[in-house]
Amino acid sequence: MESALKTDDFILAGDGVCMGPIAVRLARTEAEVIAAQKLRYDIFYREYGAKPVGDMEAKGLDYDRFDEFADHLIVTDQSQNGRIVGTYRILRSESAKRAGQFYSASEYDISKLVATTPNLMEVGRSCVDASHRTRNVLQLLWQGIAEYITHYDIGALFGCASFHGIDIPAHADMLSYLHHFHRAPDEFCPRALENLYTSMDLKPKETLNPKDALLALPPLIKGYLRLGGFVGDGAVIDTQFNTIDVCVIVKTSRVSARYRKHYERKVGSSFETEVDASSEII
């Protein structure tokens, strides 16, 4: 696995960033990548009911052709013999060139974003084991992303983030809120491919309660918005994963100094053990 097994000279390629027995770092071996794919399968398919294709069910792995070009950020628990309990897939511009495209290009026209923003970083396939869905684990993953952005001088991170379920009316308030309040500027706005396009402009802006809509958003999407993120034009229904996808973009130049300091700081040794369901990032 070409990029995922690289060992650049930075903290994520070594022991990683630690918080008690929990650490975040890049996968270093093919076995670790496979363990991350198994975690993805357990959560996406067994827990949330995605539909396996090909021999995924027989192997018990979630995988696609982009995995071999990607870096795989993993969360390990040393109190459980280093078991992988979280993962995030990262595909940089140079890796996407080798793969032929970014994963998101299968759902969105991202040509404007690619043309206007050097050194992109696509993130996706994020999940955390149910036993480790704590606020601290989520923040540790965010810190891993921040370390990666800093090391590679990333211009923007982007990717498809999801709502569970494909009932558009059930998500109308949230989708409309994203459309009216967080749509990306036209100069770099991704747009859902015409054959997949689902409008997010479902309710008039004046009928929405922005506070309630924001609070109802999936935690991962809220996290991107807090970093100054935007969403693209149109949603996509993913029948395999039983999700409604939106394209999220975070220009690193927009990330406030407060959040930079928060996510780039060294993590202390304290660790919350109580599971906080609101910290789920899938």
Backbone as CSV, one residue per row, in Angstrom:
resi,resn,N_x,N_y,N_z,CA_x,CA_y,CA_z,C_x,C_y,C_z
1,MET,0.848,-1.181,0.000,0.000,0.000,0.000,0.886,1.235,0.000
2,GLU,0.895,1.892,-1.128,1.925,2.866,-1.435,2.055,4.003,-0.445
3,SER,1.002,4.816,-0.278,1.121,5.997,0.567,0.851,5.703,2.023
4,ALA,-0.041,4.756,2.277,-0.450,4.498,3.650,0.691,3.997,4.501
5,LEU,1.706,3.361,3.888,2.783,2.780,4.665,4.020,3.661,4.691
6,LYS,3.932,4.858,4.177,5.085,5.751,4.179,5.371,6.208,5.600
7,THR,6.612,6.540,5.900,6.987,6.950,7.257,7.727,8.274,7.192
8,ASP,7.004,9.342,6.903,7.582,10.675,6.912,8.085,10.998,8.309
9,ASP,9.048,11.890,8.369,9.651,12.249,9.649,8.791,13.288,10.353
10,PHE,7.672,12.870,10.881,6.862,13.742,11.723,6.090,12.890,12.713
11,ILE,5.489,13.547,13.692,4.988,12.841,14.873,3.996,11.735,14.537
12,LEU,3.151,11.931,13.539,2.145,10.923,13.230,2.745,9.671,12.615
13,ALA,3.950,9.776,12.066,4.613,8.616,11.493,5.376,7.828,12.546
14,GLY,5.507,8.408,13.755,6.173,7.719,14.849,5.161,7.172,15.831
15,ASP,5.374,7.503,17.106,4.464,7.016,18.150,3.138,7.761,18.170
16,GLY,3.092,8.902,17.498,1.856,9.651,17.408,1.623,10.574,18.586
17,VAL,0.400,11.089,18.660,-0.024,11.969,19.742,-0.805,11.123,20.739
18,CYS,-0.426,11.207,22.009,-1.000,10.308,23.015,-1.851,11.049,24.039
19,MET,-2.851,10.369,24.530,-3.693,10.842,25.618,-3.941,9.632,26.518
20,GLY,-3.123,9.476,27.557,-3.190,8.272,28.360,-2.838,7.071,27.497
21,PRO,-3.657,6.012,27.519,-3.364,4.824,26.712,-3.777,4.959,25.247
22,ILE,-4.426,6.059,24.908,-4.934,6.255,23.553,-3.949,7.090,22.743
23,ALA,-3.696,6.667,21.510,-2.774,7.395,20.637,-3.354,7.490,19.236
24,VAL,-3.022,8.569,18.535,-3.399,8.718,17.135,-2.121,8.839,16.317
25,ARG,-2.046,8.086,15.245,-0.874,8.085,14.371,-1.279,7.519,13.019
26,LEU,-0.318,7.467,12.085,-0.586,6.861,10.791,-0.348,5.359,10.851
27,ALA,-1.165,4.614,10.126,-0.927,3.177,9.996,0.426,2.961,9.332
28,ARG,1.183,1.983,9.847,2.531,1.745,9.343,2.664,0.431,8.587
29,THR,1.734,-0.463,8.752,1.832,-1.773,8.118,0.532,-2.109,7.397
30,GLU,0.638,-3.069,6.501,-0.565,-3.518,5.799,-1.561,-4.124,6.777
31,ALA,-1.059,-4.791,7.813,-1.947,-5.390,8.814,-2.761,-4.321,9.533
32,GLU,-2.148,-3.160,9.794,-2.879,-2.076,10.454,-3.938,-1.487,9.530
33,VAL,-3.628,-1.381,8.253,-4.626,-0.892,7.295,-5.804,-1.861,7.227
34,ILE,-5.511,-3.150,7.211,-6.577,-4.158,7.180,-7.423,-4.081,8.448
35,ALA,-6.773,-3.863,9.600,-7.523,-3.721,10.855,-8.444,-2.504,10.803
36,ALA,-7.979,-1.410,10.177,-8.821,-0.222,10.012,-9.996,-0.528,9.084
37,GLN,-9.751,-1.285,8.021,-10.827,-1.670,7.109,-11.850,-2.572,7.805
38,LYS,-11.381,-3.428,8.707,-12.293,-4.280,9.468,-13.169,-3.437,10.397
39,LEU,-12.550,-2.439,11.058,-13.325,-1.548,11.915,-14.384,-0.816,11.098
40,ARG,-13.997,-0.327,9.933,-14.955,0.342,9.064,-16.113,-0.583,8.705
41,TYR,-15.816,-1.836,8.396,-16.876,-2.789,8.049,-17.804,-3.023,9.237
42,ASP,-17.211,-3.228,10.404,-18.019,-3.496,11.597,-19.001,-2.360,11.872
43,ILE,-18.544,-1.127,11.659,-19.394,0.020,11.974,-20.337,0.357,10.823
44,PHE,-19.811,0.515,9.623,-20.655,0.936,8.508,-21.675,-0.136,8.108
45,TYR,-21.248,-1.389,8.086,-22.102,-2.455,7.559,-22.871,-3.189,8.656
46,ARG,-22.173,-3.595,9.713,-22.847,-4.359,10.770,-23.678,-3.452,11.678
47,GLU,-23.126,-2.292,12.039,-23.839,-1.417,12.969,-24.870,-0.550,12.267
48,TYR,-24.507,-0.019,11.081,-25.381,0.952,10.431,-26.064,0.446,9.167
49,GLY,-25.821,-0.796,8.798,-26.623,-1.407,7.749,-26.271,-1.058,6.323
50,ALA,-25.031,-0.632,6.060,-24.616,-0.427,4.672,-24.644,-1.765,3.931
51,LYS,-24.718,-1.704,2.606,-24.839,-2.914,1.794,-23.476,-3.295,1.220
52,PRO,-22.911,-4.426,1.651,-21.601,-4.830,1.130,-21.685,-5.195,-0.347
53,VAL,-20.600,-4.943,-1.065,-20.526,-5.299,-2.481,-19.339,-6.232,-2.682
54,GLY,-19.388,-6.996,-3.762,-18.297,-7.913,-4.054,-18.095,-8.911,-2.925
55,ASP,-16.828,-9.080,-2.526,-16.512,-10.040,-1.466,-16.307,-9.368,-0.112
56,MET,-16.841,-8.149,0.051,-16.691,-7.447,1.329,-17.239,-8.267,2.493
57,GLU,-18.433,-8.841,2.309,-19.055,-9.582,3.406,-18.226,-10.802,3.777
58,ALA,-17.715,-11.508,2.783,-16.906,-12.699,3.051,-15.621,-12.341,3.788
59,LYS,-15.030,-11.200,3.425,-13.780,-10.772,4.053,-14.007,-10.002,5.350
60,GLY,-15.203,-9.448,5.514,-15.464,-8.621,6.686,-14.680,-7.332,6.667
61,LEU,-14.447,-6.783,5.457,-13.646,-5.571,5.297,-14.392,-4.560,4.435
62,ASP,-14.276,-3.279,4.784,-14.722,-2.192,3.915,-13.495,-1.679,3.186
63,TYR,-13.508,-1.742,1.877,-12.333,-1.304,1.126,-12.762,-0.826,-0.253
64,ASP,-11.910,-0.017,-0.876,-12.080,0.356,-2.271,-10.701,0.633,-2.856
65,ARG,-10.665,1.033,-4.104,-9.387,1.181,-4.792,-8.550,2.349,-4.280
66,PHE,-9.163,3.266,-3.521,-8.425,4.423,-3.026,-7.586,4.095,-1.793
67,ASP,-7.898,2.999,-1.117,-7.187,2.682,0.122,-5.684,2.536,-0.084
68,GLU,-5.265,1.951,-1.199,-3.842,1.711,-1.396,-3.054,2.997,-1.641
69,PHE,-3.726,4.070,-2.002,-3.055,5.347,-2.237,-3.139,6.281,-1.033
70,ALA,-3.951,5.935,-0.065,-4.260,6.839,1.044,-3.323,6.657,2.226
71,ASP,-3.301,7.671,3.080,-2.761,7.547,4.427,-3.935,7.228,5.343
72,HIS,-3.717,6.339,6.291,-4.786,5.926,7.199,-4.425,6.364,8.614
73,LEU,-5.142,7.371,9.093,-4.965,7.830,10.468,-5.706,6.842,11.368
74,ILE,-5.018,6.343,12.394,-5.650,5.355,13.267,-5.544,5.782,14.723
75,VAL,-6.528,5.374,15.506,-6.512,5.560,16.953,-6.319,4.190,17.580
76,THR,-5.314,4.064,18.445,-5.037,2.789,19.095,-5.208,2.907,20.602
77,ASP,-5.521,1.791,21.240,-5.690,1.735,22.692,-4.678,0.748,23.260
78,GLN,-3.639,1.288,23.911,-2.583,0.434,24.444,-3.070,-0.412,25.615
79,SER,-4.147,-0.014,26.263,-4.696,-0.835,27.343,-5.414,-2.065,26.800
80,GLN,-5.604,-2.113,25.471,-6.217,-3.268,24.813,-5.277,-3.824,23.747
81,ASN,-3.986,-3.886,24.112,-2.955,-4.449,23.229,-2.852,-3.718,21.895
82,GLY,-3.067,-2.408,21.941,-2.913,-1.602,20.735,-4.038,-1.754,19.735
83,ARG,-5.191,-2.222,20.179,-6.329,-2.405,19.270,-6.693,-1.091,18.586
84,ILE,-6.972,-1.173,17.291,-7.383,0.009,16.529,-8.856,0.273,16.793
85,VAL,-9.142,1.459,17.340,-10.509,1.790,17.758,-11.073,2.986,16.992
86,GLY,-10.303,3.561,16.099,-10.777,4.684,15.302,-9.925,4.833,14.063
87,THR,-10.488,5.431,13.029,-9.720,5.617,11.803,-10.291,6.769,10.981
88,TYR,-9.443,7.323,10.134,-9.786,8.416,9.220,-8.929,8.208,7.981
89,ARG,-9.519,8.205,6.807,-8.735,8.028,5.586,-8.398,9.383,4.977
90,ILE,-7.137,9.553,4.582,-6.649,10.824,4.048,-6.037,10.597,2.667
91,LEU,-6.451,11.411,1.708,-5.910,11.340,0.353,-5.478,12.740,-0.059
92,ARG,-4.158,12.920,-0.230,-3.639,14.222,-0.649,-3.637,14.341,-2.171
93,SER,-3.417,15.571,-2.654,-3.467,15.836,-4.092,-2.550,14.914,-4.877
94,GLU,-1.312,14.748,-4.417,-0.366,13.925,-5.169,-0.793,12.459,-5.180
95,SER,-1.402,12.008,-4.091,-1.897,10.630,-4.039,-3.115,10.460,-4.938
96,ALA,-3.974,11.479,-4.984,-5.152,11.425,-5.850,-4.747,11.357,-7.321
97,LYS,-3.660,12.027,-7.678,-3.172,11.953,-9.061,-2.790,10.526,-9.409
98,ARG,-2.136,9.833,-8.473,-1.760,8.443,-8.722,-2.995,7.542,-8.796
99,ALA,-4.010,7.893,-7.999,-5.249,7.102,-8.003,-6.128,7.414,-9.207
100,GLY,-5.869,8.542,-9.859,-6.664,8.950,-11.014,-7.684,10.020,-10.709
101,GLN,-8.062,10.157,-9.442,-9.014,11.180,-9.014,-9.159,11.104,-7.500
102,PHE,-9.835,12.095,-6.928,-10.259,12.013,-5.540,-11.525,11.153,-5.467
103,TYR,-11.744,10.519,-4.333,-12.962,9.731,-4.119,-14.206,10.593,-4.328
104,SER,-14.188,11.824,-3.810,-15.363,12.699,-3.880,-15.774,13.017,-5.307
105,ALA,-14.846,12.879,-6.260,-15.164,13.179,-7.652,-16.169,12.196,-8.234
106,SER,-16.422,11.091,-7.542,-17.449,10.157,-8.003,-18.849,10.662,-7.680
107,GLU,-18.940,11.692,-6.816,-20.231,12.271,-6.452,-20.330,13.753,-6.798
108,TYR,-19.196,14.451,-6.835,-19.198,15.910,-7.003,-18.223,16.351,-8.084
109,ASP,-18.593,17.420,-8.762,-17.662,18.120,-9.646,-16.821,19.033,-8.762
110,ILE,-15.561,18.666,-8.550,-14.679,19.427,-7.663,-13.625,20.194,-8.456
111,SER,-13.867,20.386,-9.747,-12.858,21.003,-10.612,-12.496,22.417,-10.168
112,LYS,-13.476,23.203,-9.712,-13.177,24.564,-9.244,-12.290,24.532,-8.008
113,LEU,-12.582,23.630,-7.095,-11.782,23.518,-5.878,-10.357,23.105,-6.206
114,VAL,-10.201,22.141,-7.089,-8.869,21.675,-7.480,-8.092,22.783,-8.179
115,ALA,-8.776,23.571,-9.019,-8.110,24.622,-9.791,-7.680,25.802,-8.934
116,THR,-8.399,26.064,-7.849,-8.134,27.274,-7.057,-7.376,27.017,-5.761
117,THR,-7.221,25.766,-5.381,-6.629,25.465,-4.076,-5.516,24.436,-4.214
118,PRO,-4.265,24.854,-4.009,-3.167,23.888,-4.071,-3.138,22.997,-2.833
119,ASN,-2.569,21.819,-3.012,-2.294,20.935,-1.877,-3.552,20.590,-1.084
120,LEU,-4.481,19.944,-1.749,-5.725,19.538,-1.102,-5.544,18.258,-0.287
121,MET,-6.444,18.073,0.653,-6.441,16.895,1.522,-7.885,16.418,1.652
122,GLU,-8.174,15.261,1.072,-9.514,14.698,1.171,-9.587,13.750,2.362
123,VAL,-10.626,13.915,3.179,-10.806,13.054,4.345,-12.126,12.298,4.217
124,GLY,-12.151,11.095,4.766,-13.369,10.303,4.703,-13.216,8.988,5.430
125,ARG,-14.253,8.138,5.321,-14.267,6.820,5.972,-13.928,6.929,7.464
126,SER,-14.438,7.961,8.114,-14.120,8.180,9.531,-15.083,7.415,10.423
127,CYS,-14.546,6.754,11.422,-15.388,6.040,12.379,-14.611,5.742,13.650
128,VAL,-15.350,5.569,14.736,-14.787,5.221,16.039,-15.616,4.085,16.616
129,ASP,-14.949,3.097,17.196,-15.634,1.988,17.848,-16.589,2.513,18.921
130,ALA,-17.741,1.858,19.062,-18.765,2.329,19.998,-18.241,2.468,21.419
131,SER,-17.286,1.626,21.805,-16.761,1.659,23.170,-15.842,2.843,23.425
132,HIS,-15.459,3.550,22.365,-14.491,4.643,22.502,-15.022,5.973,21.969
133,ARG,-16.327,6.116,21.855,-16.887,7.366,21.334,-16.979,8.407,22.439
134,THR,-15.833,8.915,22.824,-15.754,9.951,23.842,-15.299,11.250,23.200
135,ARG,-15.547,12.336,23.889,-15.137,13.642,23.385,-13.615,13.706,23.208
136,ASN,-12.883,13.090,24.127,-11.426,13.141,24.033,-10.894,12.378,22.827
137,VAL,-11.495,11.256,22.499,-11.061,10.517,21.316,-11.330,11.336,20.064
138,LEU,-12.494,11.977,20.011,-12.808,12.843,18.879,-11.790,13.972,18.766
139,GLN,-11.448,14.604,19.879,-10.478,15.698,19.847,-9.090,15.196,19.464
140,LEU,-8.765,13.973,19.867,-7.477,13.406,19.486,-7.406,13.203,17.973
141,LEU,-8.494,12.746,17.386,-8.537,12.616,15.930,-8.393,13.972,15.250
142,TRP,-9.085,14.990,15.784,-8.948,16.336,15.222,-7.501,16.814,15.337
143,GLN,-6.839,16.498,16.447,-5.452,16.926,16.579,-4.565,16.221,15.563
144,GLY,-4.868,14.941,15.315,-4.125,14.244,14.278,-4.285,14.906,12.925
145,ILE,-5.514,15.311,12.607,-5.761,16.033,11.355,-4.976,17.341,11.334
146,ALA,-4.960,18.069,12.466,-4.235,19.341,12.541,-2.741,19.135,12.334
147,GLU,-2.188,18.094,12.930,-0.764,17.789,12.738,-0.477,17.495,11.268
148,TYR,-1.360,16.771,10.626,-1.187,16.411,9.224,-1.238,17.652,8.340
149,ILE,-2.215,18.519,8.609,-2.346,19.763,7.847,-1.082,20.601,7.956
150,THR,-0.562,20.731,9.170,0.633,21.545,9.393,1.842,20.942,8.690
151,HIS,2.019,19.637,8.815,3.196,18.982,8.239,3.235,19.109,6.721
152,TYR,2.090,18.961,6.073,2.049,18.969,4.616,1.620,20.311,4.035
153,ASP,1.459,21.332,4.868,1.081,22.670,4.413,-0.165,22.600,3.522
154,ILE,-1.205,21.988,4.063,-2.439,21.753,3.313,-3.196,23.063,3.099
155,GLY,-3.692,23.272,1.861,-4.463,24.474,1.560,-5.922,24.370,1.954
156,ALA,-6.475,23.175,1.866,-7.869,22.950,2.268,-8.091,21.464,2.468
157,LEU,-8.951,21.146,3.408,-9.407,19.764,3.535,-10.859,19.711,3.091
158,PHE,-11.246,18.591,2.533,-12.621,18.449,2.053,-12.984,16.973,2.047
159,GLY,-14.240,16.707,1.829,-14.689,15.330,1.738,-16.192,15.246,1.869
160,CYS,-16.709,14.051,1.676,-18.142,13.819,1.810,-18.463,13.461,3.254
161,ALA,-19.360,14.217,3.864,-19.852,13.925,5.209,-21.319,13.536,5.087
162,SER,-21.790,12.739,6.036,-23.069,12.070,5.819,-24.106,12.287,6.912
163,PHE,-25.363,12.221,6.473,-26.516,12.074,7.357,-26.966,10.616,7.253
164,HIS,-27.278,9.980,8.354,-27.775,8.610,8.314,-29.208,8.588,7.810
165,GLY,-29.482,7.647,6.911,-30.814,7.537,6.341,-30.934,8.344,5.066
166,ILE,-31.859,7.953,4.196,-31.996,8.619,2.898,-33.363,9.285,2.734
167,ASP,-34.011,9.571,3.856,-35.299,10.271,3.840,-35.035,11.776,3.796
168,ILE,-35.098,12.356,2.609,-34.784,13.772,2.430,-35.675,14.674,3.291
169,PRO,-37.005,14.492,3.315,-37.839,15.367,4.155,-37.450,15.343,5.629
170,ALA,-36.976,14.207,6.120,-36.589,14.115,7.529,-35.373,14.976,7.841
171,HIS,-34.596,15.308,6.818,-33.392,16.117,7.004,-33.536,17.503,6.380
172,ALA,-34.749,17.890,6.035,-34.975,19.120,5.275,-34.462,20.359,5.994
173,ASP,-34.718,20.476,7.294,-34.268,21.658,8.028,-32.749,21.775,8.009
174,MET,-32.061,20.668,8.259,-30.600,20.703,8.316,-29.988,20.964,6.943
175,LEU,-30.510,20.308,5.922,-29.984,20.524,4.576,-30.222,21.959,4.125
176,SER,-31.411,22.483,4.403,-31.720,23.867,4.027,-30.840,24.844,4.795
177,TYR,-30.617,24.564,6.063,-29.731,25.416,6.867,-28.333,25.458,6.256
178,LEU,-27.793,24.308,5.889,-26.462,24.276,5.277,-26.453,25.056,3.968
179,HIS,-27.506,24.898,3.169,-27.581,25.600,1.881,-27.616,27.115,2.073
180,HIS,-28.430,27.593,2.982,-28.624,29.035,3.135,-27.509,29.720,3.928
181,PHE,-26.904,29.020,4.866,-25.963,29.674,5.773,-24.498,29.266,5.572
182,HIS,-24.246,28.176,4.862,-22.860,27.697,4.789,-22.441,27.255,3.390
183,ARG,-23.162,27.659,2.376,-22.788,27.275,1.015,-21.474,27.933,0.630
184,ALA,-20.616,27.181,-0.029,-19.301,27.677,-0.430,-19.424,28.764,-1.494
185,PRO,-18.473,29.709,-1.515,-18.446,30.709,-2.588,-18.343,30.039,-3.957
186,ASP,-18.929,30.674,-4.961,-18.991,30.081,-6.294,-17.618,29.741,-6.857
187,GLU,-16.588,30.524,-6.501,-15.285,30.327,-7.138,-14.637,28.984,-6.827
188,PHE,-15.051,28.333,-5.730,-14.495,26.996,-5.471,-15.558,25.992,-5.031
189,CYS,-16.814,26.311,-5.251,-17.909,25.476,-4.747,-18.053,24.165,-5.533
190,PRO,-17.904,23.015,-4.883,-18.207,21.749,-5.556,-19.708,21.655,-5.825
191,ARG,-20.066,20.939,-6.870,-21.483,20.745,-7.184,-21.741,19.263,-7.423
192,ALA,-22.804,18.760,-6.826,-23.159,17.355,-7.035,-23.328,17.086,-8.529
193,LEU,-22.843,15.936,-8.980,-22.975,15.573,-10.385,-24.449,15.550,-10.781
194,GLU,-24.718,15.955,-12.021,-26.103,16.161,-12.449,-26.979,14.929,-12.234
195,ASN,-26.446,13.749,-12.499,-27.259,12.538,-12.365,-27.458,12.114,-10.912
196,LEU,-26.766,12.786,-9.985,-26.870,12.462,-8.560,-27.427,13.620,-7.741
197,TYR,-27.599,14.768,-8.368,-27.923,16.009,-7.660,-29.277,15.944,-6.948
198,THR,-29.263,16.277,-5.655,-30.479,16.452,-4.864,-30.429,17.837,-4.237
199,SER,-31.432,18.648,-4.474,-31.423,20.021,-3.966,-31.416,20.044,-2.445
200,MET,-30.653,20.984,-1.898,-30.646,21.229,-0.455,-31.494,22.445,-0.106
201,ASP,-31.971,23.143,-1.119,-32.805,24.336,-0.920,-34.257,23.889,-0.786
202,LEU,-34.566,23.329,0.379,-35.862,22.685,0.586,-36.857,23.550,1.342
203,LYS,-36.346,24.505,2.112,-37.204,25.401,2.886,-36.666,26.823,2.779
204,PRO,-37.554,27.825,2.772,-37.086,29.212,2.716,-36.229,29.550,3.938
205,LYS,-35.244,30.387,3.722,-34.324,30.756,4.794,-35.049,31.322,6.004
206,GLU,-36.066,32.152,5.753,-36.743,32.844,6.851,-37.595,31.905,7.713
207,THR,-37.842,30.686,7.244,-38.652,29.748,8.032,-37.809,28.868,8.949
208,LEU,-36.496,28.973,8.833,-35.606,28.098,9.596,-35.266,28.680,10.953
209,ASN,-35.012,27.817,11.908,-34.432,28.204,13.192,-32.970,27.774,13.145
210,PRO,-32.051,28.702,12.831,-30.649,28.323,12.629,-30.028,27.604,13.821
211,LYS,-30.353,28.042,15.029,-29.767,27.421,16.216,-30.189,25.961,16.328
212,ASP,-31.473,25.702,16.156,-31.967,24.329,16.253,-31.389,23.450,15.145
213,ALA,-31.303,23.994,13.936,-30.773,23.221,12.813,-29.305,22.880,13.029
214,LEU,-28.542,23.841,13.534,-27.123,23.595,13.806,-26.953,22.505,14.856
215,LEU,-27.733,22.585,15.918,-27.624,21.598,16.996,-27.987,20.197,16.518
216,ALA,-28.868,20.103,15.535,-29.328,18.801,15.054,-28.359,18.144,14.076
217,LEU,-27.375,18.878,13.586,-26.443,18.338,12.600,-25.607,17.202,13.182
218,PRO,-25.178,16.255,12.341,-24.240,15.233,12.799,-22.979,15.886,13.364
219,PRO,-22.389,15.311,14.420,-21.226,15.924,15.078,-20.075,16.243,14.134
220,LEU,-19.806,15.365,13.161,-18.688,15.614,12.255,-18.924,16.869,11.425
221,ILE,-20.134,17.046,10.915,-20.436,18.230,10.117,-20.350,19.483,10.980
222,LYS,-20.866,19.413,12.206,-20.737,20.554,13.122,-19.272,20.895,13.354
223,GLY,-18.433,19.874,13.495,-17.010,20.121,13.705,-16.387,20.870,12.546
224,TYR,-16.733,20.493,11.319,-16.209,21.200,10.152,-16.692,22.648,10.124
225,LEU,-17.949,22.868,10.449,-18.481,24.234,10.435,-17.788,25.105,11.471
226,ARG,-17.486,24.550,12.638,-16.801,25.317,13.678,-15.404,25.736,13.236
227,LEU,-14.838,25.007,12.291,-13.528,25.362,11.751,-13.642,26.332,10.579
228,GLY,-14.831,26.845,10.344,-15.030,27.783,9.242,-15.389,27.110,7.935
229,GLY,-15.907,25.891,8.007,-16.173,25.117,6.808,-17.382,25.567,6.009
230,PHE,-17.396,25.149,4.745,-18.495,25.390,3.809,-19.036,24.047,3.328
231,VAL,-20.188,24.086,2.675,-20.701,22.903,1.991,-20.882,23.220,0.517
232,GLY,-20.835,22.175,-0.302,-21.022,22.336,-1.729,-22.491,22.481,-2.102
233,ASP,-22.732,22.557,-3.399,-24.078,22.738,-3.943,-24.688,21.371,-4.220
234,GLY,-25.734,21.048,-3.478,-26.442,19.795,-3.703,-25.969,18.657,-2.825
235,ALA,-26.903,17.787,-2.487,-26.598,16.577,-1.725,-26.672,15.374,-2.659
236,VAL,-26.137,14.248,-2.187,-26.140,13.009,-2.969,-26.657,11.878,-2.088
237,ILE,-27.599,11.111,-2.592,-28.108,9.947,-1.866,-27.220,8.748,-2.180
238,ASP,-26.632,8.169,-1.148,-25.762,7.003,-1.290,-26.538,5.784,-0.801
239,THR,-27.066,5.011,-1.738,-27.900,3.873,-1.355,-27.082,2.734,-0.758
240,GLN,-25.809,2.616,-1.130,-24.984,1.555,-0.544,-24.804,1.766,0.956
241,PHE,-24.519,3.024,1.337,-24.258,3.318,2.739,-25.498,3.809,3.486
242,ASN,-26.631,3.926,2.769,-27.873,4.406,3.379,-27.668,5.779,4.019
243,THR,-27.067,6.690,3.247,-26.757,8.025,3.754,-27.118,9.088,2.728
244,ILE,-27.239,10.315,3.228,-27.294,11.504,2.385,-25.958,12.205,2.563
245,ASP,-25.218,12.377,1.477,-23.884,12.961,1.541,-23.905,14.431,1.161
246,VAL,-23.102,15.212,1.862,-22.831,16.593,1.477,-21.321,16.750,1.378
247,CYS,-20.883,17.632,0.512,-19.453,17.883,0.353,-19.064,19.055,1.251
248,VAL,-18.126,18.810,2.147,-17.684,19.821,3.104,-16.277,20.274,2.742
249,ILE,-16.027,21.582,2.828,-14.719,22.155,2.515,-14.284,23.065,3.650
250,VAL,-13.047,22.894,4.101,-12.471,23.785,5.109,-11.177,24.358,4.551
251,LYS,-11.179,25.647,4.241,-9.955,26.331,3.829,-9.103,26.559,5.077
252,THR,-7.883,26.073,5.070,-7.076,26.177,6.287,-6.770,27.623,6.644
253,SER,-6.796,28.519,5.678,-6.555,29.934,5.966,-7.686,30.544,6.780
254,ARG,-8.852,29.895,6.797,-10.004,30.414,7.539,-10.090,29.887,8.967
255,VAL,-9.297,28.880,9.275,-9.363,28.308,10.619,-8.869,29.348,11.612
256,SER,-9.702,29.677,12.575,-9.370,30.747,13.514,-8.182,30.380,14.379
257,ALA,-7.499,31.410,14.865,-6.341,31.200,15.737,-6.731,30.414,16.979
258,ARG,-7.949,30.644,17.466,-8.406,29.945,18.668,-8.461,28.437,18.434
259,TYR,-8.994,28.029,17.277,-9.089,26.603,17.011,-7.739,26.012,16.637
260,ARG,-6.899,26.785,15.960,-5.548,26.293,15.678,-4.826,25.955,16.977
261,LYS,-4.915,26.880,17.936,-4.255,26.664,19.221,-4.856,25.458,19.922
262,HIS,-6.169,25.323,19.853,-6.854,24.228,20.540,-6.433,22.873,19.986
263,TYR,-6.385,22.734,18.663,-6.124,21.427,18.083,-4.644,21.138,17.879
264,GLU,-3.786,22.155,17.918,-2.364,21.912,17.754,-1.626,21.818,19.081
265,ARG,-2.321,22.064,20.188,-1.654,22.005,21.482,-1.325,20.558,21.838
266,LYS,-0.422,20.399,22.794,-0.107,19.062,23.268,-1.235,18.577,24.157
267,VAL,-1.603,17.329,24.015,-2.696,16.763,24.781,-2.184,16.309,26.133
268,GLY,-2.965,16.599,27.174,-2.583,16.173,28.512,-2.808,14.693,28.714
269,SER,-2.549,14.212,29.912,-2.625,12.783,30.175,-3.995,12.333,30.646
270,SER,-4.890,13.276,30.967,-6.207,12.877,31.452,-7.035,12.305,30.316
271,PHE,-7.937,11.387,30.668,-8.734,10.746,29.626,-10.121,10.434,30.152
272,GLU,-11.152,10.881,29.422,-12.525,10.605,29.821,-12.896,9.190,29.397
273,THR,-13.409,8.399,30.324,-13.769,7.030,29.991,-15.247,6.864,29.700
274,GLU,-16.063,7.826,30.089,-17.491,7.695,29.835,-17.794,7.947,28.362
275,VAL,-18.588,7.079,27.791,-18.944,7.222,26.386,-19.914,8.381,26.214
276,ASP,-19.610,9.247,25.270,-20.474,10.383,24.939,-20.954,10.174,23.516
277,ALA,-22.200,9.783,23.360,-22.716,9.457,22.028,-22.637,10.642,21.088
278,SER,-22.640,11.869,21.636,-22.590,13.046,20.774,-21.240,13.199,20.113
279,SER,-20.255,12.445,20.560,-18.924,12.536,19.983,-18.736,11.581,18.813
280,GLU,-19.764,10.823,18.477,-19.661,9.925,17.335,-19.336,10.740,16.092
281,ILE,-18.386,10.271,15.284,-17.976,11.064,14.133,-18.302,10.400,12.812
282,ILE,-18.975,9.301,12.859,-19.221,8.593,11.618,-20.158,9.398,10.726
